[in-house]
Amino acid sequence: MRAVVLLGFLGVAIALGPRAVSVLAARLGKGGKHSPQIDLDLVGFAARPDWLDGPLLLAVSRDLQPWLQGRLAILDENGARQLLAGLGTVPWVADTGLERVFPDRFRVRFGLRRPVLAVRDAQGAPLCLCDRQGVVLPWVDGLQLPVTVLRREGGSGTLHGAAGEIAADDRVPAAAAIAVEWRDEFAPLVPGCPRLLEVDATNLGGRWIRSGDPDSLEPFYPEVRVVLQRSDGAPVVFGYDRPVGAVLPRVPVADKASVLRSVLAEFPGLQGLVAGDLRMTVRWRSLLQPRPGS
């Protein structure tokens, strides 16, 4: 699902193979010093995905900008490699590729990491964003992303991992995978699906509350919970499941979505509720918790 962004300069697409480029570079002198010079700051997005907009577009462009300055000869192989290597150090960039568009243009292709989750510490302070694999990305204000909170009950409460690397705290990749599952698989099955506010992976691996017998009639405490937005803006907590890719069986997404549809049919907008459990396809009513006074 990686979105490919074409970052290029205006020009016509006349491709030239690597071998021909080497021959021309040899004729024009080492490093192509006498070949046409390209102004790297004359840059613009030729195409971009719809999620790259607003504050996120500004943040990505700002982080790319330090590597898009000065001039570079179109046949300068070393300079081109250094350009791609530099762009590859930007956390948003997953991979890069460069195409020469003669006579005097470059077309650079980026595989960009899309943020799917916002990570906060136990006090609610922002730590980072992350992509679907849990790769740490710089924080950007103004995005409506589900949150995961690194509570001390389930770990250190602090983030370990540099930008561009997978977060060392396994709750972050686990929560990111749930956020993607919710967005791509769960929400499309529920008309008027409430907004996902938080993915709570505090109990990942049963590290906080040890569950009883999963086969008993009593619901065992989930490894992952989700917090949904009630129509009045208040949060409603639901037991969700084990993490994506768990060894033990998980409740099918379609079954959990069916439970939420049933809940919404009886409690439109989740009004009157504070908690429930999406895993219980038969006994979901008995596990709903009404808000006080409702």
Summary of the structure (lengths in Angstrom):
residues: 294
radius of gyration: 24.4
end to end distance: 42.9
largest distance: 84.0
contacts: 885
relative contact order: 0.10
helix: 29%
strand: 26%
